[in-house]
Amino acid sequence: MKFTKYILASAALAFGLGAAGCSSNSSCADGGICNEGGAGGSAGTGGAGGTPGQTLYALSAGTFCYDILSIAPGYSDGCGLGVATYVGTPTMPSAIPVSYYAAATTVGGEAIPAGTVVVGNDGSLGRGVVNQNAGTLLRNGMPVDTDVPSCTWAEGVQAQFQLTATNKFNISVTETRSNFDPSCATVKPLPAGGTCTSTWTFGMAIEDPQVLSAAAGCQ
């Protein structure tokens, strides 16, 4: 995997993501609590109360494949990630795993707070607590190019997560790369000044039915 294609398959986070059932049918009560009829369990990201008049939505608990339905106009791909190429079609969806932890838990020895959302393989598009339909997801790491192991770089992601319906959301991502090892120049010319930034917004929704494999990274 070239370092230009690390967008949705980052190895920056160590904890694993467990597969969940395939049910995505939800019945959500006030406060954004979802009562699942299948293996997805119960989940809520709205939280009690909220702004008067605000509609609170929910995510199914567990790990599911989510289709990338759209990319908003005005995206800027300064790092050459190819973000627009990840948008699928109705007949051939492009999907990534999304995990929602409704209750506090421990994964791989790491404490995960209640309400945590993890987007992408190993949290490539960030993780964070979502409440009142929204949250900020973060990731920082030092990836390694699989073809040129000496090629490393610093990578940071900040994403704004916004639920727009049950099991449907927009995610506005800013990814910055810097501190490239000189050997990365054998893979691709290094960015001017040694730093690059890509910004984009994906519209995503749960894949229903789950025809891809969340356990395999929805690839």
URGIDA-V124533 format. One line per field, one symbol per residue. burial: + if it has 24 or more other ideal C-beta (glycine too) atoms within 12 Angstrom, else -. A space follows every 10 residues. Layout:
BEGIN
burial = ???
END
This chain:
BEGIN
burial = --++-+++++ +++---+--+ -+++-+-+-- -+++-+-+-+ +++++++--- -----+++++ ++++++++++ +---+-+-++ +-+--+++-- --++++++++ ++--+----- -+--++++++ ++++++++++ ++++++++++ +-+++----- ++++++++++ +++-++++++ ++++++++-+ +--+--++-+ +----+++++ ++++++++-+ -+-+--++-
END
